[in-house]
Amino acid sequence: MNGVPGHLSFLLLLPLLGAVLMLFLPKDRPTAVRWIALLASTATLAVSLALLAGFKTSASMQFVEEAAWVGSLGIGYRLGVDGISLFLVILTALLTPIVILSSWRDISQRVRAFHGMMLLLETGMIGAFISLDLFLFYVFWELMLIPMYVLIGVWGGPRKIYAAVKFVLYTIVGSLLMLVAILVLYHLHHAQTGVYSFALEDLRRTALAAGTQWWLFAAFGLAFAIKVPVWPLHTWLPDAHVEAPTAGSVILAGVLLKMGTYGFLRLAIPFFPDAAVRFQPFLVALAVIGILYGALVAMAQTDIKKLVAYSSVSHLGYVMLGLFSFNIEAFSGALYQMLNHGLSTGALFLLVGILYERRHTRMISDYGGIATKVPLFTAAFLLVTLSSIGLPGLNGFVGEFLILLGAFETQRTAAVLATLGVVLGAVYMLWLAQRFLFGPMRNPENRALRDLTPREALVLVPILVLIVYMGVQPRPFLDRMAPALRAALAPVAAVRGQAAAPAPLHGFLGREDGDGQFGGSDSLGCEARLGREGGSGR
């Protein structure tokens, strides 16, 4: 066992124990249920921050826990975190207590079931991020489906059943294809080694013919593409977002959509590099279409929540473009943008939910001129809007810049078209702010609007602080991501025959050595741009 024994197990057990504890509470104790959910999720956040404090920038997989589970089948209890999963775990652990606190007064029916589903969902999401066993990963992947289905189907809007069933059907189709691919990979590994194993490291070393790789990549890739969602597999997302309660929308946008991009980064690309290179033009094209389509459709929306939902299609298109540009800048930008989207879009859904609880409408035309009535709300909304459009100095800029920088090296036409998406994103978000917040007050009902309460401000402050901090201090994040990203990119680099080359724009986010030269490039030619210090650096 490596790292701190039991650390990752606590991440799984704390929310699960909180959910189990609720079963022993009577239904007429909603306040006690809320406090148990908040304490369990806050304790999980504390453990995740302890991981960050003990994480070493010089190593890849850390805090590894491993124990036999079903030894005869090669199924093990294998957990670990690296620079890819670390911040996604922290994002999950951060957003869960935030949405529980945000729903403190909003959820008044079936309170115990709601909070139990939230904690079960947190267990599934964290479990998927830290699993180092493919069987265990699939268990957590499927576990996430149940509570999200219940959250939409029970506490959702007027068309909640339609949205919940559509969400499940799309996800199940992808999940079944992935299960078939997992079993094929498992048996191919056994045929070559004589050993049954679901361990990621074992399966990753399985020698696969090019044709086999393509079929397996297609099966895994479809499951992940549905989850992202990649255009044209996105049609379940607007319905799910619009009908889900605010807490469900925040978690769906903030974490669940990242399961798809995480799957590509953790499994599909490094496991099947030949197929990833072969499918690259196709997926880059879909990413660019998603960027532009999502932005244009968002521009036409009259419902604020649906506008934010379509903006997710556009923003996740940038992540896919970064992943399939196959260089370290774009990889770093893609992972950074996963975090950015979780914060900015999650905050947008929180803000829309706050206003909906006051006015019970999400139509843009029902607002206008409210900035003077709700100045704190307006300030928060504008900051998140500027983050979403990638204003320099805020978190969205760093992710988009790195993605476009990396894409311009290998996918120049796609990068140019994606830049148009940045412009369109600014248009629809700033136009929304202008119609929504400013101008004459057209609706007299808005004159009685209340500004943010202390509880609502407390919910938003951590996200707003991170939006600014990640915009001005990206290096602590990028340094910790770099080793894991280089390892994920190495198989693709080997397939493409990439040799070491001088990195352009030396020293991006880095420092000079004593002799005035920037830290040297690694085999992917990009280490200096990730801020790795040369000489006596670290």
C-alpha positions in Angstrom: 0.0 0.0 0.0 1.3 3.4 -1.0 0.5 6.8 0.5 -1.9 7.2 3.4 -3.8 4.0 4.0 -7.5 4.3 4.0 -7.6 7.9 2.7 -9.5 7.1 -0.5 -11.7 4.6 1.3 -12.9 7.4 3.6 -13.9 9.4 0.5 -16.2 6.6 -0.4 -17.4 5.7 3.0 -18.3 9.1 4.5 -21.1 10.0 2.1 -22.3 6.4 2.0 -22.5 6.2 5.8 -24.3 9.5 5.8 -26.9 8.1 3.4 -27.3 4.9 5.5 -27.6 6.9 8.8 -30.6 8.8 7.3 -32.5 5.5 7.0 -32.7 5.3 10.8 -34.2 8.8 11.1 -38.0 9.3 11.1 -39.5 11.1 8.1 -40.6 14.0 10.3 -37.0 15.1 11.1 -36.1 17.0 7.9 -33.7 19.4 9.7 -31.7 16.5 11.1 -31.5 14.9 7.7 -30.2 18.1 6.2 -27.5 18.5 8.8 -26.4 14.9 8.4 -26.1 15.4 4.7 -24.2 18.6 5.1 -21.8 17.2 7.7 -21.1 14.0 5.7 -20.4 16.0 2.5 -18.3 18.6 4.3 -16.2 15.8 6.0 -15.7 14.3 2.5 -14.5 17.7 1.3 -12.1 17.9 4.2 -10.6 14.5 3.3 -10.3 15.5 -0.4 -8.4 18.7 0.7 -6.1 16.5 2.8 -5.3 14.6 -0.4 -4.3 17.9 -2.1 -2.1 18.8 0.9 -0.2 15.5 0.7 -0.1 15.3 -3.1 3.4 15.3 -4.7 3.9 17.1 -8.0 6.8 14.9 -8.9 4.8 11.6 -9.0 1.8 10.3 -10.9 -0.5 7.8 -9.2 -0.6 8.3 -5.4 -2.5 7.3 -2.2 -2.9 3.8 -3.8 -5.0 1.3 -1.9 -5.3 -2.3 -3.2 -6.9 -5.4 -1.8 -8.2 -8.7 -3.2 -12.0 -8.7 -3.8 -12.9 -11.6 -6.1 -9.4 -13.0 -6.7 -10.5 -15.9 -9.0 -11.9 -13.4 -11.5 -9.1 -10.8 -11.1 -11.5 -8.2 -9.5 -9.7 -6.1 -7.0 -10.4 -3.2 -4.7 -7.9 -0.8 -6.3 -8.0 3.0 -5.7 -5.6 5.8 -6.5 -5.4 9.4 -7.5 -3.1 11.3 -9.9 -3.1 14.7 -11.4 -6.0 13.8 -13.7 -8.4 12.7 -11.0 -7.2 14.8 -8.0 -9.0 18.0 -8.8 -12.1 16.3 -10.2 -12.5 14.5 -6.9 -12.1 17.9 -5.1 -14.6 19.5 -7.5 -17.1 16.8 -6.7 -16.5 17.1 -2.9 -16.8 20.9 -3.1 -20.1 21.0 -5.1 -21.9 18.4 -3.1 -22.1 20.4 0.2 -22.8 23.6 -1.8 -25.9 22.1 -3.5 -27.1 20.6 -0.2 -26.8 24.0 1.4 -28.4 25.7 -1.6 -31.4 23.3 -1.3 -31.9 23.9 2.4 -35.2 25.6 2.0 -36.1 24.6 -1.6 -36.6 20.8 -1.0 -39.6 20.3 1.3 -41.0 17.0 0.0 -39.3 13.6 0.6 -36.3 15.4 2.2 -34.7 12.2 3.5 -34.8 10.5 0.0 -33.5 13.6 -1.7 -30.4 13.9 0.5 -29.8 10.2 0.5 -29.7 10.3 -3.3 -27.3 13.2 -3.2 -24.9 11.4 -1.0 -25.2 8.2 -3.0 -24.5 10.1 -6.2 -21.4 11.6 -4.6 -20.2 8.2 -3.7 -20.6 7.0 -7.3 -18.9 10.0 -8.8 -15.9 9.9 -6.5 -15.6 6.1 -6.9 -15.5 6.4 -10.7 -12.7 9.0 -10.5 -10.5 7.0 -8.1 -11.0 3.5 -9.4 -8.0 1.7 -10.7 -9.9 -1.5 -11.5 -12.1 -1.5 -14.6 -14.8 -3.7 -13.0 -15.0 -1.3 -10.0 -15.0 1.7 -12.4 -18.0 0.2 -14.2 -19.9 -0.4 -10.9 -19.5 3.2 -9.9 -20.3 4.4 -13.4 -23.7 2.6 -13.2 -24.2 3.6 -9.6 -24.3 7.2 -10.6 -27.2 6.6 -13.0 -29.7 5.6 -10.3 -29.7 8.7 -8.0 -29.6 11.1 -10.9 -32.6 9.4 -12.5 -34.4 9.6 -9.2 -33.4 13.3 -8.7 -34.8 14.3 -12.1 -37.9 12.0 -12.0 -39.1 12.9 -8.5 -38.0 16.5 -7.8 -37.9 17.7 -11.4 -40.2 20.0 -13.5 -43.4 19.3 -15.4 -41.8 17.0 -18.0 -39.6 15.2 -15.4 -40.5 11.7 -16.3 -39.8 12.2 -20.0 -36.4 13.9 -19.2 -35.4 11.1 -16.7 -36.3 8.3 -19.0 -34.5 9.9 -21.9 -31.4 10.4 -19.7 -31.5 6.7 -18.7 -32.0 5.3 -22.2 -29.1 7.3 -23.7 -26.8 6.4 -20.8 -27.8 2.7 -20.7 -27.1 2.2 -24.4 -23.5 3.6 -24.0 -23.0 1.6 -20.8 -23.9 -1.7 -22.3 -21.5 -1.2 -25.2 -18.8 -0.3 -22.7 -19.5 -3.4 -20.7 -19.1 -5.6 -23.8 -15.8 -3.8 -24.6 -14.6 -4.3 -21.0 -15.3 -8.1 -21.2 -13.5 -8.4 -24.6 -10.5 -6.6 -23.3 -10.5 -8.7 -20.1 -10.5 -12.0 -22.1 -7.9 -10.7 -24.6 -5.6 -10.0 -21.6 -6.2 -13.4 -20.2 -5.5 -15.1 -23.6 -2.1 -13.3 -23.8 -1.0 -13.6 -20.2 -3.0 -16.5 -18.7 -4.0 -14.1 -15.8 -7.5 -12.8 -15.2 -7.3 -9.1 -14.2 -9.4 -6.0 -14.3 -6.5 -3.8 -13.1 -6.1 -0.7 -15.3 -2.3 -1.1 -15.5 -2.6 -4.8 -16.5 -5.2 -4.1 -19.2 -3.3 -1.1 -20.5 -0.4 -3.4 -21.4 -2.5 -5.8 -23.5 -1.3 -6.0 -27.1 -4.1 -5.3 -29.4 -4.3 -5.4 -33.2 -5.3 -2.2 -34.9 -8.7 -3.5 -35.9 -9.5 -4.7 -32.4 -8.4 -1.3 -31.0 -10.8 0.5 -33.3 -13.8 -1.6 -32.3 -13.0 -1.3 -28.6 -12.3 2.4 -28.9 -15.7 2.9 -30.7 -17.5 1.1 -27.9 -15.8 2.9 -25.0 -15.9 6.2 -27.0 -19.6 6.0 -27.7 -20.4 5.5 -24.0 -18.2 8.5 -23.1 -19.4 10.7 -26.0 -23.0 10.2 -24.8 -22.0 11.3 -21.3 -20.0 14.4 -22.5 -22.3 14.9 -24.6 -20.8 15.2 -28.0 -23.0 16.5 -30.9 -25.3 14.9 -32.1 -25.7 12.7 -29.0 -26.5 15.8 -26.9 -30.3 15.8 -27.2 -30.9 14.3 -23.7 -28.9 17.1 -22.0 -31.2 20.2 -22.4 -34.2 18.2 -21.3 -32.4 16.8 -18.3 -31.1 20.3 -17.3 -34.4 22.1 -17.7 -36.4 19.5 -15.8 -33.9 18.7 -13.0 -34.0 20.5 -9.7 -31.3 23.1 -9.2 -29.1 20.7 -7.2 -29.4 18.1 -10.0 -28.5 20.6 -12.7 -25.4 21.8 -10.8 -24.1 18.3 -10.3 -25.0 17.2 -13.8 -23.1 20.2 -15.3 -20.4 20.4 -12.7 -19.4 16.7 -12.5 -21.4 14.1 -14.4 -20.6 15.6 -17.8 -16.9 15.3 -16.9 -17.3 11.6 -16.6 -17.3 11.4 -20.4 -14.2 13.5 -21.0 -12.5 11.8 -18.0 -13.2 8.4 -19.6 -11.6 9.5 -22.9 -8.5 10.9 -21.0 -8.2 8.0 -18.5 -9.2 5.0 -20.7 -10.0 5.4 -24.4 -7.0 7.5 -25.5 -4.2 5.8 -23.6 -5.6 2.2 -23.9 -6.3 2.4 -27.7 -3.8 5.0 -29.1 -3.9 3.6 -32.7 -7.6 3.9 -32.8 -7.5 7.3 -31.1 -5.2 8.6 -33.8 -7.4 7.1 -36.5 -10.6 8.6 -35.1 -9.0 11.9 -34.4 -10.3 13.8 -37.5 -13.8 12.6 -36.9 -13.9 13.6 -33.2 -12.2 16.9 -33.8 -14.9 17.7 -36.4 -17.7 16.7 -34.0 -16.1 18.9 -31.3 -16.0 22.0 -33.6 -19.6 21.4 -34.7 -20.6 21.1 -31.0 -18.8 24.3 -30.2 -20.5 26.3 -32.9 -23.9 24.5 -32.8 -24.1 24.9 -29.0 -23.3 28.6 -29.1 -25.8 29.4 -32.0 -28.6 27.4 -30.3 -27.9 29.0 -27.0 -28.2 32.4 -28.6 -31.8 31.6 -29.7 -33.1 30.5 -26.3 -35.7 32.3 -24.3 -35.4 30.1 -21.2 -32.3 31.0 -19.1 -31.7 27.5 -17.9 -32.0 26.1 -21.4 -29.5 28.7 -22.6 -27.0 27.6 -20.0 -27.6 23.9 -20.9 -26.7 24.6 -24.6 -23.7 26.6 -23.5 -22.5 23.4 -21.9 -22.6 21.6 -25.3 -20.3 24.4 -26.7 -17.9 24.4 -23.7 -17.5 20.7 -23.6 -16.7 20.8 -27.3 -13.6 22.8 -26.4 -12.6 20.0 -24.0 -13.0 17.4 -26.7 -11.0 19.5 -29.1 -8.2 19.8 -26.5 -8.2 16.0 -25.9 -7.9 15.2 -29.5 -5.3 17.7 -30.4 -2.8 15.3 -28.8 -0.3 17.7 -27.2 0.4 18.6 -23.7 -0.8 22.2 -23.8 -4.2 21.1 -25.2 -4.4 18.2 -22.8 -3.7 20.6 -19.9 -6.2 23.0 -21.2 -8.9 20.3 -21.6 -8.5 19.1 -18.0 -8.4 22.7 -16.7 -11.5 23.5 -18.7 -13.3 20.6 -17.1 -12.8 22.2 -13.7 -13.6 25.7 -15.1 -16.9 24.5 -16.6 -17.9 22.8 -13.4 -17.4 26.0 -11.4 -18.8 28.6 -13.9 -21.7 26.6 -15.2 -22.5 25.2 -11.8 -22.6 28.8 -10.5 -24.9 29.8 -13.3 -27.4 27.1 -12.5 -27.2 28.1 -8.8 -28.0 31.7 -9.7 -30.8 30.8 -12.0 -32.2 28.5 -9.3 -32.0 31.3 -6.7 -34.0 33.6 -8.9 -36.5 30.9 -9.9 -37.4 30.3 -6.2 -38.3 34.0 -6.0 -40.2 34.5 -9.3 -41.0 31.0 -10.5 -40.1 31.8 -14.0 -37.0 31.4 -16.1 -38.1 33.3 -19.2 -35.6 36.1 -20.1 -38.5 38.3 -21.2 -39.9 38.3 -17.6 -36.9 40.1 -16.3 -34.9 43.2 -17.2 -33.8 46.1 -15.1 -33.3 44.1 -11.9 -29.7 45.1 -11.4 -30.6 48.0 -9.0 -32.9 45.7 -7.0 -30.4 42.8 -6.5 -26.9 44.3 -6.7 -25.1 41.3 -5.0 -26.9 38.9 -7.3 -25.9 41.1 -10.3 -22.3 41.2 -9.3 -22.1 37.5 -8.9 -23.9 36.8 -12.2 -21.6 39.2 -14.1 -18.5 37.6 -12.6 -19.6 34.2 -13.6 -20.6 35.4 -17.0 -17.2 36.9 -17.6 -15.6 33.6 -16.4 -17.8 31.7 -18.9 -16.7 33.8 -21.8 -13.0 33.5 -20.9 -12.1 37.0 -19.7 -8.4 37.2 -19.0 -7.7 37.1 -15.3 -10.5 34.6 -14.7 -10.4 30.8 -14.9 -12.1 30.3 -18.2 -9.4 32.2 -20.1 -6.6 29.8 -19.0 -8.4 26.7 -20.2 -9.5 28.1 -23.5 -6.1 29.7 -24.2 -4.3 26.4 -23.6 -6.7 24.4 -25.7 -6.5 26.8 -28.6 -2.7 27.1 -28.3 -2.4 23.3 -28.4 -5.0 22.9 -31.1 -3.3 25.5 -33.3 -0.2 23.3 -33.5 -1.9 20.2 -34.7 -5.5 21.1 -35.8 -5.1 24.6 -37.2 -8.4 24.9 -39.1 -10.3 23.5 -36.2 -8.6 26.0 -33.8 -9.6 28.9 -36.1 -13.2 27.8 -36.2 -13.2 27.1 -32.4 -12.1 30.7 -31.9 -15.3 31.8 -33.6 -17.1 29.9 -30.8 -15.3 32.2 -28.3 -16.8 35.2 -30.0 -20.3 33.6 -30.2 -20.0 32.7 -26.5 -19.3 36.3 -25.6 -22.3 37.4 -27.7 -24.9 35.1 -26.1 -23.7 35.5 -22.6 -23.4 39.3 -22.7 -26.7 39.6 -24.5 -28.3 37.5 -21.8 -26.8 39.8 -19.1 -28.0 42.9 -20.9 -31.6 41.6 -21.3 -31.8 39.9 -18.0 -30.2 42.4 -15.6 -30.2 45.9 -17.3 -32.4 48.2 -19.2 -35.9 49.3 -18.1 -37.8 47.2 -15.5 -40.6 45.9 -17.7 -42.3 43.7 -15.1 -43.7 45.4 -12.0 -43.4 42.0 -10.1 -39.6 42.4 -10.1 -39.7 45.5 -7.9 -40.2 43.3 -4.9 -37.2 41.0 -5.7 -34.9 40.2 -2.7 -31.2 40.2 -3.0 -28.9 37.3 -2.0 -29.5 36.0 1.6 -26.5 35.2 3.8 -27.0 31.5 3.1 -27.1 32.0 -0.7 -24.0 34.2 -0.5 -22.2 31.5 1.5 -23.1 29.0 -1.2 -21.6 31.2 -4.0 -18.5 32.6 -2.4 -16.3 29.5 -2.6 -17.0 29.2 -6.3 -16.4 32.9 -7.0 -13.1 32.9 -5.1 -11.9 29.8 -7.1 -13.0 31.5 -10.4 -10.6 34.4 -9.7 -7.8 32.3 -8.1 -7.7 29.8 -10.9 -7.5 32.7 -13.4 -4.5 34.4 -11.8 -2.7 31.3 -10.3 -3.0 28.4 -12.7 0.4 27.0 -12.0 -0.4 25.1 -8.7 -3.0 23.2 -10.7 -1.0 22.7 -13.9 2.1 21.5 -12.0 0.1 18.7 -10.3 -1.6 17.7 -13.5 1.5 17.5 -15.7 3.0 14.0 -14.8 -0.3 12.2 -15.2 -1.1 14.1 -18.5 2.3 13.2 -19.9 1.7 9.6 -19.0 -1.7 9.6 -20.7 -0.3 11.2 -23.8 2.8 9.0 -24.1 1.0 6.1 -26.0 -0.4 8.4 -28.6 2.9 10.2 -29.0 4.6 6.8 -29.6 2.0 5.9 -32.2 2.5 9.2 -34.0 6.3 8.8 -33.8 6.7 12.1 -32.0 10.3 12.8 -31.2 11.7 15.4 -28.8 11.5 18.8 -30.2 12.2 22.4 -29.0 9.0 23.8 -27.5 7.8 27.1 -29.0 6.8 29.8 -26.6 9.4 28.5 -24.1 8.7 29.2 -20.5 4.9 29.5 -20.7 3.9 29.6 -17.0 7.6 28.7 -16.2 10.8 30.3 -15.1 14.3 30.7 -16.4 17.3 28.6 -15.3 20.4 30.3 -14.0 21.9 30.4 -17.5 18.9 32.2 -18.9 17.5 29.1 -20.6 14.0 27.8 -19.8 13.5 24.3 -18.4 14.1 21.7 -21.1 11.4 19.9 -23.1 10.4 16.4 -22.4 9.8 13.9 -25.1 6.6 15.7 -26.0 8.3 19.0 -26.4 6.2 20.9 -23.9 7.4 20.6 -20.4 8.6 24.1 -20.1 5.2 25.4 -21.1 3.6 23.6 -18.2 5.9 25.4 -15.8 8.4 22.7 -14.9 11.5 24.3 -13.6 14.9 23.3 -14.9 18.2 23.4 -13.1 17.7 23.5 -9.4 13.9 23.9 -9.8 12.2 21.4 -7.6 
